[in-house]
Amino acid sequence: MADGNRPGGSRVEAQSSTLRKELGVRDLVLTQILFIVGLAWIGVAGKLGSAHVILWLLAMVLFYLPSAAIVIYLNNLMPLEGGLYQWAKFGFNEAVAFILAWNLWLYVIVNTSQNYPPIFSVSRRRFSR
């Protein structure tokens, strides 16, 4: 999908082309491994034993590889900085992009608060005085 026919599309593409690309494939793969197989999953892996390996392999084949294929396709179609937000904005409209960005932000806040409660309890005690 060419975004030249959308208002502001060529401006975003021009701005994106001037930004330096600092992250390589290796960096992104290691980041995803850290996010997905983080400290929160160590207890689950210990309980499940060898069945855990089968579940992770199924997850890779049924979720992670198709997701990677979609991201590669969209990045080749619209190589813009901003990823999901820009793709939703040009594929649908700004309202959908806003909802997507808001949901991602909310997910990160909720997920972080569930996985790392000691951080928030210390800061709550510190700032509640």
N, C-alpha and C positions, 0 to 999 in steps of 0.2 A: 504494500500500500504506500503510495507516494504521499507524503504529507505536504507537498508544495501547494496543493489546492486548499489546504486548511489555513485559516487566518493565523499568522504567527508561526507556522510550521517551519518555514525556511529560516526564520530568525533563531528558533531553538536549535535547528540542525547546525547553523553557522556557529552558534555559541558552543555547542557540544564538540565541534571539531577543533576548537582552540584549546580545550582542556587537556591536560596531560593524562595519559592512561598509566597509572602507577601500579595497579594490581594486575598480576599475571594469572594464568590458569592455575599454577601451583599454589599461589596465595589463596585464590578462591576455593580450591578443593580443600586445602587445609582448614580454612575458615568454616566451610560447611561441615567437615568432619567434627570440628570442635563444637559447633552449634548443635549438631544432631546427636553425637555420641559424647555428650558432656558428662559432668559429674552426677547429674540427676539419674542417669541410667545405670550406674554401677551396681546399685542394690537390685535393680530389676534383672540385670544380667546374672548376678550371683544366684538369685532364686530360680531362674529359668534353666540355667545350665546350658547344655548343648542345644536345646530347643531354641535358645536365643539366637544362635547363629543362623538357623533356618529362617526365623522370622525376619532378621535383618536382610538376608539374601532375597526373600520375597518382597520386602519393602523396597529394596534397590530396583528390582526388576519391574514391580508394579507401580511404583510411585516416583522414585528419584530419577531413573533413566528417562521416563516420559516427560517429567518436569524439565530435565536438562535439555531434551530435544526441543521442547516448546520455547525455552529461553533462547537457545541457539537460533531457532527459526525467527523469533521476534527480533533478536539482536541483528540478524542479517537483514531483515526487512526494514527495521527502523533503528539504526545504530545511534541512539540518543542517550545522553546522560540523564539519569532519572529513572531508568528502567521501568518498573511496573507502573509508576505514576504516568510517565510519558506515553507508554503503550496504551494504557486505559484512556488517557486524554485524547489521543489521536484515533484510537480504535472506536471509542464511544463518544464521550463528551467530558467536559470539565467536572460535571457533577459526579459522574461515575468515578473519575480519577480521585476526586476529593474523598469520596466514601471509601475507596480502596486504601488511600493513604491513612485516613482516620482509623480504619479497621486494623491496618498493620501496626500503627502506633499503639492502639489499645491492646492488641495482642502482645506486643513486646512488654508493655507495662504490666499486664496481668500475669504473663508467663514469668517475668522476672520476679514479681512479688511472690509468686508461688514457689519458685525454685530457690530463692535466696532470702528467706524471711529473716535470718539473723542480721543482715545488712539494714533492713528497714526497721527492725526493732531497736537496734542501737541508735539509728538516726532519730527515731521517734522519741526515745528517752532523752537524747541529747538536746533536741529542739523543743521539747515540751515544757521545759523549765521556765 
